[in-house]
């Protein structure tokens, strides 16, 4: 004789419970199932969320110290390569990058991922200059200010 197993967890009540659990989970995630699989929009789970971290970087320049490096710290997750650079340098200033572009990935923003090297002419007038360190994944560009202190003599 075959024994029939019955339980309140089988059948329609189980399906209804499973559906309710999924709805609650998607509400906590901030999305409904239709939003995750909607082909007309970028999937929510694949969206890029990253931030160029501002550590208020400053460097000293003088007639004998014309080069400095600024670090790039990124917090979050990104799916496209991130290019980096700097703008608004004093007249005649140039830059180059190390470890760029930054490949797709993620970071907690604690360790530098790349660097921007800056060189300014030794004849740059004494003063404080503000440049913009930038990062771009091709869709979003973010920037943070960095300081270039041009002095008659740096402390090193």
C-alpha positions as CSV (number, residue, x, y, z in Angstrom):
1,X,0.0,0.0,0.0
2,X,1.3,3.4,-1.0
3,X,1.3,6.1,1.6
4,X,0.1,9.5,0.4
5,X,2.0,12.5,2.0
6,X,0.0,15.6,2.6
7,X,1.2,18.8,4.1
8,X,0.1,22.3,4.3
9,X,3.3,23.3,2.5
10,X,2.4,21.5,-0.8
11,X,0.1,22.7,-3.5
12,X,-1.4,26.2,-3.9
13,X,-0.5,27.5,-0.4
14,X,3.1,26.8,-1.1
15,X,3.1,28.7,-4.4
16,X,1.3,31.7,-2.9
17,X,3.9,31.7,0.0
18,X,6.8,31.6,-2.5
19,X,5.3,34.4,-4.6
20,X,4.9,36.6,-1.5
21,X,8.5,35.9,-0.4
22,X,9.8,37.0,-3.8
23,X,7.7,40.2,-3.7
24,X,9.0,41.0,-0.3
25,X,12.6,40.3,-1.4
26,X,12.3,42.5,-4.5
27,X,10.8,45.3,-2.4
28,X,13.9,45.3,-0.1
29,X,16.1,45.3,-3.2
30,X,14.2,48.3,-4.5
31,X,13.0,46.6,-7.7
32,X,10.2,44.6,-9.0
33,X,10.8,41.5,-11.2
34,X,9.7,43.4,-14.3
35,X,12.3,46.0,-13.7
36,X,15.1,43.5,-13.4
37,X,14.3,41.8,-16.7
38,X,13.0,44.8,-18.6
39,X,14.9,44.7,-22.0
40,X,14.1,48.3,-22.8
41,X,16.2,49.6,-19.9
42,X,19.6,48.8,-18.5
43,X,19.1,45.9,-16.0
44,X,19.2,47.2,-12.4
45,X,21.6,44.6,-11.2
46,X,24.1,45.6,-14.0
47,X,24.0,49.4,-13.3
48,X,27.3,51.0,-12.6
49,X,27.6,52.7,-9.2
50,X,31.0,54.2,-8.4
51,X,32.3,57.4,-6.9
52,X,35.6,59.2,-7.3
53,X,36.7,59.7,-3.7
54,X,37.9,63.1,-2.6
55,X,40.9,62.8,-0.2
56,X,41.7,66.6,-0.5
57,X,45.0,66.0,-2.2
58,X,47.7,68.7,-2.3
59,X,51.2,68.8,-3.7
60,X,54.0,71.3,-3.5
61,X,55.8,72.6,-6.6
62,X,58.8,74.9,-6.9
63,X,61.4,75.8,-9.5
64,X,63.3,72.6,-8.5
65,X,60.2,70.4,-7.8
66,X,58.1,70.5,-10.9
67,X,56.5,67.0,-10.8
68,X,53.9,65.4,-8.5
69,X,51.5,62.5,-8.5
70,X,47.9,62.4,-7.5
71,X,46.2,59.1,-6.6
72,X,42.9,57.9,-7.9
73,X,40.6,56.3,-5.3
74,X,37.2,54.9,-6.5
75,X,34.5,53.4,-4.3
76,X,31.9,51.1,-5.6
77,X,31.4,48.8,-8.6
78,X,31.8,49.6,-12.4
79,X,31.3,47.6,-15.5
80,X,33.2,49.8,-18.0
81,X,36.9,50.8,-18.1
82,X,37.5,54.1,-16.2
83,X,39.8,56.7,-17.9
84,X,41.4,59.3,-15.7
85,X,43.1,62.7,-16.1
86,X,43.4,66.2,-14.7
87,X,42.2,69.6,-16.1
88,X,42.6,73.2,-15.2
89,X,46.4,73.0,-14.8
90,X,48.5,76.2,-14.7
91,X,49.6,77.4,-18.1
92,X,52.1,75.0,-19.7
93,X,51.2,72.1,-17.3
94,X,51.0,68.6,-18.6
95,X,49.9,65.2,-17.2
96,X,50.2,61.5,-17.8
97,X,48.6,58.5,-16.2
98,X,49.8,55.3,-14.6
99,X,47.6,52.1,-14.4
100,X,44.9,53.6,-16.6
101,X,42.4,52.9,-17.8
102,X,41.2,51.2,-14.7
103,X,39.6,47.9,-15.7
104,X,36.0,47.0,-14.8
105,X,35.7,45.9,-11.2
106,X,35.0,47.1,-7.7
107,X,36.8,48.8,-4.8
108,X,36.1,50.0,-1.2
109,X,37.9,53.3,-1.9
110,X,40.7,52.6,0.6
111,X,43.5,51.8,-1.9
112,X,44.6,53.9,-4.9
113,X,43.9,52.2,-8.2
114,X,45.8,54.6,-10.5
115,X,47.8,57.8,-10.6
116,X,47.9,61.0,-12.5
117,X,51.4,62.6,-12.8
118,X,51.6,66.3,-13.2
119,X,54.4,68.5,-14.4
120,X,54.4,72.3,-14.5
121,X,57.0,74.7,-15.8
122,X,59.6,75.8,-13.4
123,X,58.6,79.4,-14.2
124,X,55.1,79.0,-12.9
125,X,54.3,82.0,-10.7
126,X,54.1,81.3,-6.9
127,X,50.5,80.8,-5.8
128,X,47.9,78.2,-5.0
129,X,46.2,76.6,-8.0
130,X,43.1,74.3,-8.0
131,X,42.9,71.7,-10.7
132,X,40.2,69.0,-11.3
133,X,41.1,65.4,-11.1
134,X,38.6,63.5,-13.2
135,X,37.5,59.9,-13.9
136,X,35.1,58.8,-16.7
137,X,33.6,55.5,-17.7
138,X,32.4,57.0,-21.0
139,X,28.9,57.6,-19.7
140,X,29.6,59.3,-16.3
141,X,32.4,61.7,-15.6
142,X,33.2,62.7,-12.0
143,X,35.8,65.1,-10.7
144,X,37.3,66.3,-7.4
145,X,39.5,69.3,-6.7
146,X,43.2,69.0,-6.0
147,X,45.6,71.7,-4.9
148,X,48.9,72.7,-6.5
149,X,50.9,74.9,-4.1
150,X,53.7,76.6,-6.1
151,X,56.2,78.0,-3.6
152,X,59.7,79.4,-3.8
153,X,60.8,76.3,-1.9
154,X,59.1,73.0,-0.8
155,X,59.9,71.4,2.5
156,X,61.8,68.5,1.0
